[in-house]
Amino acid sequence: MNAPRQLASIWASGQQHQRTQRAGRYTKASTEHPAKMPPALAAHAIAAYSRRGDLVVDPMCGIGTSVVEAMHLGRDAIGVDCEPPWVDMAVDNIDLATAQGAAGTGSVRCGDARDLPDLLPLGAVGDVALILASPPYGLYGHARVRTYTGPGRLAATSEHPFIHRPHPGQLALTGPDRFAAGLAEVLLACHEVLRPGGFLVLTGRPYRAAGLLIDLPGELAATAAVCGFDLHARHVALLASWNDGVLRPHHSFFGLHHARRLARMGFPAHLCVHEDVIVARRPR
Ligand SMILES: C[S@@+](CC[C@H](N)C(=O)[O-])C[C@H]1O[C@@H](n2cnc3c(N)ncnc32)[C@H](O)[C@@H]1O
């Protein structure tokens, strides 16, 4: 375990644009997923909170970023996602990592994260060293952002070219109460499969819904505590590059547009250039 890294509270995980981080390492089709974890963030978390040969699991793995990065770092990894199109893309990304000589093995299963103990191989339950996940939040976790005609109007819909009928357990499409209950069920399942002392690393950021500021990182930490985890650390993972004291965001057009629109409407919104990282631990 790399102690200085663990103690650092800010991760320089945005030195390169996500496009550059993914180039040649992920299939082009992967761009279709609207809420991917930056590969450098995943790699930093895996390096800090697991060792070579450990088993890493992502119960909501999307196109498999955490699985692929774990494989390249010599860990064995298993991903789960409830939407078959993302699972197919994760399979392709895992195959690519294997073809590129990744030292670890990777696999992915289609299912509900709440059933994690049943989805993992028998020997893996109670032996997982690290669970790394970015839970979905709001429509942006599952929707394609569409512009509509009219001056500067922007909206998100739940439609997606790949996912016509979302899985009934899809957490991105629930209201706040069902999301909270679903998240708790997922974290209880994570607790069951982690080995004693194993780490749970969750990423997320506050967001606005219907004008309200939702403290997703706070909700992740509080739910982990209720589910029996010890809170271990909290980090800030930069999505902007940091050079010579200057922060340079790699924002998308839509991200900037959204922040400006909220500011015009009177909300004190800024362009968000970081993810919060909540680290919890299954007690020994
Ligand atoms: C924020 S995305 C994670 C993206 C992933 N880290 C990546 O880099 O591609 C959240 C994912 O959780 C999945 N998901 C939502 N509810 C789920 C559930 N109940 N069980 C399994 N996966 C779920 C969604 O389909 C989505 O792909």
Ligand as a Chemical Component Dictionary entry (heavy atoms), coordinates in Angstrom:
data_LIG
# 
_chem_comp.id                   LIG 
_chem_comp.type                 NON-POLYMER 
_chem_comp.pdbx_formal_charge   0 
_chem_comp.three_letter_code    LIG 
# 
loop_
_chem_comp_atom.comp_id 
_chem_comp_atom.atom_id 
_chem_comp_atom.alt_atom_id 
_chem_comp_atom.type_symbol 
_chem_comp_atom.charge 
_chem_comp_atom.model_Cartn_x 
_chem_comp_atom.model_Cartn_y 
_chem_comp_atom.model_Cartn_z 
_chem_comp_atom.pdbx_ordinal 
LIG C1  C1  C 0  -22.175 6.304  -13.645 1  
LIG S1  S1  S 1  -22.375 4.862  -14.587 2  
LIG C2  C2  C 0  -20.872 3.977  -14.292 3  
LIG C3  C3  C 0  -19.963 4.061  -15.469 4  
LIG C4  C4  C 0  -18.700 3.250  -15.344 5  
LIG N1  N1  N 0  -17.935 3.629  -14.177 6  
LIG C5  C5  C 0  -17.858 3.413  -16.617 7  
LIG O1  O1  O 0  -16.764 3.965  -16.547 8  
LIG O2  O2  O -1 -18.376 3.065  -17.673 9  
LIG C6  C6  C 0  -23.496 3.916  -13.608 10 
LIG C7  C7  C 0  -23.843 2.561  -14.186 11 
LIG O3  O3  O 0  -24.638 1.876  -13.227 12 
LIG C8  C8  C 0  -25.495 1.021  -13.941 13 
LIG N2  N2  N 0  -26.575 0.625  -13.013 14 
LIG C9  C9  C 0  -27.598 1.376  -12.570 15 
LIG N3  N3  N 0  -28.360 0.679  -11.727 16 
LIG C10 C10 C 0  -27.800 -0.557 -11.633 17 
LIG C11 C11 C 0  -28.125 -1.732 -10.911 18 
LIG N4  N4  N 0  -29.186 -1.792 -10.104 19 
LIG N5  N5  N 0  -27.317 -2.808 -11.052 20 
LIG C12 C12 C 0  -26.238 -2.786 -11.882 21 
LIG N6  N6  N 0  -25.903 -1.698 -12.600 22 
LIG C13 C13 C 0  -26.658 -0.594 -12.466 23 
LIG C14 C14 C 0  -25.931 1.849  -15.129 24 
LIG O4  O4  O 0  -26.420 1.035  -16.178 25 
LIG C15 C15 C 0  -24.644 2.603  -15.466 26 
LIG O5  O5  O 0  -23.922 1.973  -16.504 27 
# 
loop_
_chem_comp_bond.comp_id 
_chem_comp_bond.atom_id_1 
_chem_comp_bond.atom_id_2 
_chem_comp_bond.value_order 
_chem_comp_bond.pdbx_ordinal 
LIG C1  S1  SING 1  
LIG S1  C2  SING 2  
LIG S1  C6  SING 3  
LIG C2  C3  SING 4  
LIG C3  C4  SING 5  
LIG C4  N1  SING 6  
LIG C4  C5  SING 7  
LIG C5  O1  DOUB 8  
LIG C5  O2  SING 9  
LIG C6  C7  SING 10 
LIG C7  O3  SING 11 
LIG C7  C15 SING 12 
LIG O3  C8  SING 13 
LIG C8  N2  SING 14 
LIG C8  C14 SING 15 
LIG N2  C9  SING 16 
LIG N2  C13 SING 17 
LIG C9  N3  DOUB 18 
LIG N3  C10 SING 19 
LIG C10 C11 SING 20 
LIG C10 C13 DOUB 21 
LIG C11 N4  SING 22 
LIG C11 N5  DOUB 23 
LIG N5  C12 SING 24 
LIG C12 N6  DOUB 25 
LIG N6  C13 SING 26 
LIG C14 O4  SING 27 
LIG C14 C15 SING 28 
LIG C15 O5  SING 29 
# 
